Amino acid sequence: MENKKIYLDHNATTQVDPRVLEVMLPYFTEVFGNAASIDHDFGYDAKRAVDKAREQIAKAINAQPEEIIFTSGATESDNIALFGVAEKYAHKGKHIITCVTEHKAVLDCCQRLEQQGFNITYLPVDEYGLISLEDLEAAITPQTILISIMAANNEIGTIAPLAGIGAIAKKYKILFHSDGAQAVGHIPIDVQKMNIDILSISGHKIYGPKGVGALYRRKSNPRALLAPVIYGGGHEKGLRSGTLNVPGIIGMGCAIELAIKEIKAHTKKYKELTDYIWTKLKEELPEVLLNGHPKERLPHNINVSIPSIESKALIVQLKNVAISAGSACTTTSVEPSHVIIALGFGEDRAHNAIRIGVGRFNSIADIKIALTEIVNAIKNLKSITA
Ligand SMILES: Cc1ncc(COP(=O)(O)O)c(C=O)c1O
């Protein structure tokens, strides 16, 4: 009999929760109307369901439904946020502040904006992956139009001081965008308390479907103006043209509602699992190093470096366990992770890093089996290189 495969890469993506799938299914076949073609019940029923999802998403982050725009995922939301603000506010200034450990969906937009004449400040991070609020405040100039700092890092799980960043943005009347792809549904995010003006959300990190996301943008006090990136039929208040992915949107709405409803129980479980992983690794391999913040981190993420063990070499040895070396979005690249490099410990620490992301459907028994395989593979590699 084949061994059970154990999936521990939940920062890359999650499986669709069966409860989410069940809610989505009728929207492929029965309620298949175009939510923008509402002269009949087919379209109207689809629109009603989309409206409900908009409410579910707004409620999850303490926003208003009309402040939510549907997109194809957090990548697109980040693009609309960065390029949209840049275009609308270029007359005020051409300076944007971000951080070195952002996802490529933000960093690549910033690089493109630099080619278009914008000035970007990339804030450094400390050994835990945190930016300093003093650095942020010092970087602000009269030309600064946007601060874009991710809510939680996809590789090392470090959670940014969101309320502190929001307070500074508000004080200087600068828009605050946060890439919330890893955070929304996993840790409490309140756009009012945190003064977040624009927030990117992804469906597939929270047991919803892939290819769907959302963008929150504050409608007043301050009103966050955005220019579209995609033009066409004027859907989503002209901000994101294109026929809505109705089943995907319904799925994301349901997924986010479930995630928020169950956040306490999942957090408790994830903490137990990641604490167990850390304790066990430390016991078996005392030289193991934790990447990211020991406390201010996503409950379902643990990222460690094992000195002298190449993570790519380790991962090919694992037959039944799925973990990742660095970010899944850049696995075609042989470059060491820009996030781990930014922590300041040198390239080896990055080459030796593995990311373990536990999930809703993992049991402690799964974790025990997976850890045995991981530890055995490490010991095996050590004996070869000794
Ligand atoms: C922090 C972060 N931003 C953006 C993305 C891209 O999200 P999506 O796959 O929904 O485009 C990811 C996914 O890997 C992510 O982790």
The ligand as an ORCA input file, in Angstrom:
! r2SCAN-3c Opt
* xyz 0 1
  C       2.087     37.523      0.552
  C       1.516     37.075     -0.753
  N       1.118     37.982     -1.650
  C       0.581     37.646     -2.830
  C       0.430     36.328     -3.185
  C      -0.196     35.996     -4.498
  O      -1.519     35.587     -4.261
  P      -2.393     34.952     -5.432
  O      -1.866     33.565     -5.610
  O      -3.793     34.986     -4.881
  O      -2.228     35.801     -6.629
  C       0.846     35.333     -2.299
  C       0.756     33.922     -2.682
  O       1.712     33.198     -2.705
  C       1.385     35.710     -1.044
  O       1.778     34.812     -0.168
*
